[in-house]
Amino acid sequence: MSNGYLRDVTVLVADDQDFIRSLVREMLRVLGGTKIYDARDGEDAWELIKVKPIDLVIADWYMAPMDGLELTRLIRNDNASPNPYVPVIMMSGFAERTRIVEARDCGISEFVVKPLAPKALFGRIQNVIENPRQFVRTASFFGPDRRRKDHVVEDDRRGKPVPVEKPAADMSQDLNQEEVDAFLNPDSVDAAGD
């Protein structure tokens, strides 16, 4: 990525820690980001989203009084949301598989594990810009398509019970960034290398 990669992208960074917001802002500036807004929590972020044309949201999971998950739900589902399709990159120091699934099912676009590594954040930004996913709306979900693998259906089982998929690993185990990427982006060639 070149220094001007984010030149025309308006980014909102929401984190309750001043240091993290400053760190992310500097990482974005390396990519040419000049239109960067800060929010101390999900409520401040939501107010900015309603009045500023935001192209990318990078939000921490754990903030009070509104966390990153609730912010993502508002972005995706609230009638006041000006852009329910805006990419949301979730940041968290807690990376258990159950949390990754919860964030994915809430409508995030990508997930980056803290402590932040510039290469990991840059890879997630590149992915949402260069490889955006189609959005899906169902009765209980709106967000980027959670099925990132292309599957050929050889046996049409409509009307038959769907087998419950058993977890492949301990759902409480922390994942590193590479494992998160492999879980969220199983077909991505670049994800395994970040």
C-alpha positions as CSV (number, residue, x, y, z in Angstrom):
1,M,0.0,0.0,0.0
2,S,1.3,3.4,-0.8
3,N,1.3,6.5,1.3
4,G,-1.8,7.9,-0.4
5,Y,-3.9,4.7,0.0
6,L,-6.4,6.4,2.3
7,R,-6.2,9.9,0.9
8,D,-9.9,10.1,0.0
9,V,-11.2,7.9,2.8
10,T,-12.9,9.3,5.9
11,V,-12.2,7.1,8.9
12,L,-13.8,7.1,12.3
13,V,-11.7,5.6,15.2
14,A,-13.7,4.7,18.3
15,D,-11.8,3.6,21.4
16,D,-12.0,4.6,25.0
17,Q,-8.2,4.8,25.4
18,D,-6.5,8.0,24.1
19,F,-3.3,6.1,23.4
20,I,-5.0,3.5,21.1
21,R,-6.9,6.2,19.2
22,S,-3.6,8.1,18.8
23,L,-1.8,4.9,17.7
24,V,-4.4,4.0,15.1
25,R,-4.5,7.6,13.8
26,E,-0.7,7.5,13.2
27,M,-1.0,4.2,11.4
28,L,-3.8,5.6,9.2
29,R,-1.6,8.7,8.5
30,V,1.2,6.3,7.2
31,L,-1.4,5.2,4.6
32,G,-2.2,8.8,3.7
33,G,-5.2,9.2,5.8
34,T,-6.0,12.8,6.5
35,K,-9.8,12.7,7.2
36,I,-9.8,10.9,10.6
37,Y,-12.4,11.5,13.3
38,D,-12.0,10.2,16.9
39,A,-14.7,9.0,19.3
40,R,-14.2,8.0,23.0
41,D,-17.0,5.5,23.0
42,G,-19.8,4.1,20.9
43,E,-22.2,6.9,21.7
44,D,-19.8,9.6,20.5
45,A,-19.1,7.5,17.4
46,W,-22.8,7.1,16.7
47,E,-23.4,10.8,16.9
48,L,-20.5,11.5,14.5
49,I,-21.7,8.8,12.1
50,K,-25.1,10.5,11.9
51,V,-23.6,13.9,10.8
52,K,-20.3,13.1,9.0
53,P,-19.9,11.0,5.8
54,I,-17.8,8.1,7.2
55,D,-16.2,5.6,4.8
56,L,-14.6,3.3,7.4
57,V,-15.2,2.6,11.1
58,I,-12.5,1.1,13.3
59,A,-14.0,0.5,16.7
60,D,-12.9,-1.2,20.0
61,W,-15.2,-3.8,21.3
62,Y,-15.1,-2.8,25.0
63,M,-16.2,0.8,25.6
64,A,-18.7,2.3,27.9
65,P,-21.5,3.3,27.9
66,M,-21.9,1.9,24.4
67,D,-19.5,-0.8,23.1
68,G,-18.4,-1.6,19.6
69,L,-21.0,-4.4,19.1
70,E,-23.9,-2.1,19.9
71,L,-22.4,0.6,17.6
72,T,-22.2,-2.0,14.8
73,R,-25.8,-3.0,15.4
74,L,-26.9,0.6,15.2
75,I,-24.9,1.2,12.0
76,R,-26.4,-1.9,10.4
77,N,-30.0,-1.8,11.6
78,D,-31.0,1.6,12.9
79,N,-33.3,3.8,10.6
80,A,-31.1,6.8,11.5
81,S,-28.0,5.2,10.1
82,P,-26.9,7.1,7.0
83,N,-24.8,4.3,5.7
84,P,-25.6,0.7,6.9
85,Y,-23.0,-0.6,4.5
86,V,-20.0,1.2,5.9
87,P,-17.1,-1.3,6.7
88,V,-16.6,-1.9,10.4
89,I,-13.3,-3.2,11.6
90,M,-13.6,-4.4,15.2
91,M,-10.5,-4.2,17.6
92,S,-10.2,-6.3,20.7
93,G,-7.6,-7.8,23.0
94,F,-10.0,-10.7,23.6
95,A,-9.9,-13.1,20.7
96,E,-11.7,-16.2,21.7
97,R,-13.5,-17.9,18.9
98,T,-16.9,-17.3,20.6
99,R,-16.2,-13.6,20.6
100,I,-15.1,-13.6,16.9
101,V,-18.4,-15.4,16.0
102,E,-20.4,-12.9,18.1
103,A,-18.7,-9.9,16.4
104,R,-19.2,-11.5,12.9
105,D,-22.8,-12.2,13.6
106,C,-23.3,-8.6,14.8
107,G,-22.2,-7.4,11.3
108,I,-18.5,-6.5,11.5
109,S,-16.5,-6.6,8.3
110,E,-13.1,-7.5,9.8
111,F,-11.6,-8.2,13.2
112,V,-8.1,-7.1,14.4
113,V,-6.5,-8.5,17.6
114,K,-4.9,-6.1,20.1
115,P,-2.1,-5.3,20.7
116,L,-2.3,-3.8,17.3
117,A,0.3,-4.6,14.7
118,P,0.4,-2.2,11.7
119,K,0.6,-5.0,9.2
120,A,-2.5,-6.6,10.6
121,L,-4.5,-3.4,10.7
122,F,-3.3,-2.4,7.2
123,G,-4.3,-5.9,5.9
124,R,-7.8,-5.6,7.3
125,I,-8.2,-2.1,5.8
126,Q,-7.0,-3.4,2.4
127,N,-9.4,-6.3,2.6
128,V,-12.5,-4.1,3.2
129,I,-11.5,-1.6,0.5
130,E,-10.3,-4.0,-2.2
131,N,-12.4,-7.1,-1.5
132,P,-15.7,-5.9,-0.2
133,R,-18.3,-8.6,0.5
134,Q,-21.9,-8.6,-0.6
135,F,-24.4,-7.7,2.1
136,V,-27.1,-10.1,3.2
137,R,-30.4,-9.3,4.9
138,T,-32.3,-12.0,6.7
139,A,-34.9,-11.8,9.4
140,S,-32.2,-11.8,12.1
141,F,-29.1,-10.4,10.4
142,F,-27.9,-7.6,8.2
143,G,-24.3,-7.2,7.3
144,P,-21.4,-8.6,5.2
145,D,-22.0,-12.1,4.0
146,R,-20.7,-14.4,6.7
147,R,-20.2,-17.3,4.3
148,R,-16.9,-16.3,2.8
149,K,-16.2,-19.7,1.2
150,D,-17.7,-20.5,-2.2
151,H,-19.5,-23.8,-1.9
152,V,-21.0,-25.9,-4.7
153,V,-24.2,-27.5,-3.5
154,E,-24.3,-31.0,-5.0
155,D,-27.2,-32.3,-3.0
156,D,-30.2,-30.1,-2.7
157,R,-31.6,-30.7,0.8
158,R,-34.3,-28.1,0.8
159,G,-37.0,-29.0,3.3
160,K,-34.7,-31.4,5.1
161,P,-33.1,-30.7,8.5
162,V,-29.7,-29.0,8.3
163,P,-27.0,-30.9,10.3
164,V,-25.6,-28.8,13.1
165,E,-22.0,-28.0,12.5
166,K,-19.7,-29.0,15.5
167,P,-17.0,-26.5,16.5
168,A,-13.6,-27.5,15.1
169,A,-11.8,-26.2,18.2
170,D,-12.2,-25.1,21.7
171,M,-14.5,-22.0,21.4
172,S,-12.9,-20.4,24.5
173,Q,-9.4,-20.5,23.2
174,D,-7.7,-17.2,22.3
175,L,-6.9,-16.9,18.6
176,N,-3.9,-14.9,17.2
177,Q,-4.4,-12.6,14.2
178,E,-3.5,-15.2,11.7
179,E,-6.1,-17.7,13.2
180,V,-8.8,-15.0,13.3
181,D,-8.1,-14.2,9.6
182,A,-8.2,-17.9,8.6
183,F,-11.5,-18.2,10.5
184,L,-13.1,-15.1,9.0
185,N,-11.5,-15.3,5.6
186,P,-10.9,-18.9,4.7
187,D,-10.4,-18.3,1.0
188,S,-8.2,-15.2,1.4
189,V,-4.7,-15.8,0.2
190,D,-3.3,-12.7,1.9
191,A,-5.1,-13.3,5.3
192,A,-2.8,-16.2,6.2
193,G,0.3,-14.1,5.6
194,D,-0.5,-11.1,7.7
